[in-house]
Amino acid sequence: MIGEFIRTASPQESLGALHDGGEGTHFIGGGTEILRLGSLINPQKVVSLKGLNLSGIEEEKGIVSIGATTTFQEALESELVPRYLKEALLYCGSYTRRNMGTIGGNIALRRDDSYLAPTLIAAKARLILGDIASDGKYGEENIPIREYHSFEEHFEGSLILKIVLNKPKRFVASLRYARTMQSPAAVTIALGADISSDAPHDVRIAAAIKGSGVVRLIEVENGIMEGRYPTVEDAAAQAAQDLVLVDDITGSAAYKKYILTASVAELYKQCLDAISKGGAQ
Ligand SMILES: Cc1cc2nc3c(=O)[nH]c(=O)nc-3n(C[C@H](O)[C@H](O)[C@H](O)COP(=O)(O)OP(=O)(O)OC[C@H]3O[C@@H](n4cnc5c(N)ncnc54)[C@H](O)[C@@H]3O)c2cc1C
């Protein structure tokens, strides 16, 4: 149960309050997960991010920066947000929740049915994080979102300030599989690539798989970049090979394997189609 609600006015103050609060203290963005019935987060104290002025979307020379407390709905209503991210934002089917849930909160959760993580990893998004070092000094760093996912412990307690999309011409597409719009997804998967030449390069494929977490399909990424697959089905065949998949309420392990492979074939095909239509020119 939340016993204390702490208001702060700057990233430094928020981080200080989080550190001083000790175990059981969490930031609160939109609060949709923190306050969710049955949430695994059980905060004693929350540090509000409302007073930090972190919401809003800017664009400069094709680089789009999204403030961490921007809600899903605000991002959907912005002309600056790329279409591929809007598709992922709409995976949250509840208008009420889209009006409350923040993009920073979604990233911080690293959920295994994450709406946004696969797309943001495929887009090679970067995060601007605020942190307090062991000497007590406040600092900011700019990291690839894939690092945020790979080194979870390292970034525990960091404050996400901004999400930066600095590859305006990148191809990014995603797919989500759930029983209904409001149900948890078995698989959400995205493929991103630089399509400025006649073959995809700088490929990223990321999937949020219920029960397995957010993973990258690095072998398939490399196989595509090295031109190892004569057909999209050959790439798909590799997709679920090293993954440990589990049976759960969203579907069996065999079902998840099937949709992962089918999705890789579909997304890779879409990517090749985009190249054949002139790529990023
Ligand atoms: C019924 C229901 C179903 C849901 N289903 C899904 C789903 O299928 N997929 C999905 O991805 N999400 C789901 N969610 C969770 C949620 O709605 C979204 O993930 C939302 O984007 C979370 O953002 P928030 O601002 O509300 O997070 P909050 O609840 O405010 O915070 C969530 C966590 O993120 C941390 N946090 C928040 N902002 C920051 C920041 N700027 N920097 C660092 N840490 C931060 C908090 O400390 C907390 O630990 C569901 C929620 C509900 C209520």
The ligand as a Gaussian input file, in Angstrom:
#p B3LYP/6-31G(d) Opt

LIG

0 1
 C       -5.292000      -3.792000     -16.992000
 C       -3.876000      -3.457000     -17.409000
 C       -3.287000      -4.166000     -18.463000
 C       -1.989000      -3.858000     -18.883000
 N       -1.453000      -4.552000     -19.921000
 C       -0.229000      -4.225000     -20.398000
 C        0.321000      -4.918000     -21.527000
 O       -0.275000      -5.840000     -22.091000
 N        1.556000      -4.543000     -21.951000
 C        2.248000      -3.522000     -21.367000
 O        3.363000      -3.201000     -21.823000
 N        1.757000      -2.862000     -20.292000
 C        0.540000      -3.184000     -19.791000
 N        0.030000      -2.525000     -18.697000
 C        0.888000      -1.591000     -17.955000
 C        0.811000      -0.148000     -18.343000
 O       -0.472000       0.327000     -18.646000
 C        1.793000       0.366000     -19.401000
 O        2.948000      -0.418000     -19.478000
 C        2.132000       1.822000     -19.094000
 O        2.813000       2.376000     -20.194000
 C        2.982000       2.008000     -17.846000
 O        3.265000       3.397000     -17.697000
 P        2.876000       4.215000     -16.365000
 O        3.361000       5.594000     -16.566000
 O        1.444000       4.064000     -16.037000
 O        3.764000       3.412000     -15.295000
 P        3.674000       3.518000     -13.689000
 O        2.627000       2.587000     -13.209000
 O        3.620000       4.922000     -13.253000
 O        5.124000       2.926000     -13.334000
 C        5.507000       1.632000     -13.735000
 C        6.969000       1.387000     -13.321000
 O        7.830000       2.165000     -14.117000
 C        8.659000       3.005000     -13.308000
 N        8.770000       4.282000     -14.018000
 C        7.753000       5.063000     -14.455000
 N        8.243000       6.111000     -15.137000
 C        9.604000       5.997000     -15.115000
 C       10.671000       6.785000     -15.660000
 N       10.453000       7.895000     -16.356000
 N       11.944000       6.363000     -15.434000
 C       12.194000       5.216000     -14.734000
 N       11.221000       4.440000     -14.203000
 C        9.947000       4.828000     -14.406000
 C        7.939000       3.099000     -11.976000
 O        8.839000       3.304000     -10.921000
 C        7.274000       1.740000     -11.877000
 O        8.176000       0.792000     -11.363000
 C       -1.261000      -2.819000     -18.227000
 C       -1.863000      -2.103000     -17.178000
 C       -3.152000      -2.419000     -16.770000
 C       -3.776000      -1.635000     -15.671000

